[in-house]
Amino acid sequence: MKAQKVYIDKTKTQLFTDNLVAGIGWGIGTIIGAALLFGVLGFIVSRVQTIPLVGEVIYNIILEVQRLQGS
């Protein structure tokens, strides 16, 4: 297999800008994906009442949040 040279018609500033925008987009996408994933998992766990420990912990968290919102 023969190696080929690739020539890029972009300046260093353009490469930096392109990579910066791509990195910011990747980071934002990762944060949004993680938030959705944890949101769905949190919703599922909050609906699970058959697991005594998890259900009790979630119930206590909900009570504490409601208490803090009321004051």
Residue pairs with C-beta under 8 A, 6 or more apart in sequence:
8 15
10 18
45 54
45 58
46 58
46 62
48 54
48 55
49 55
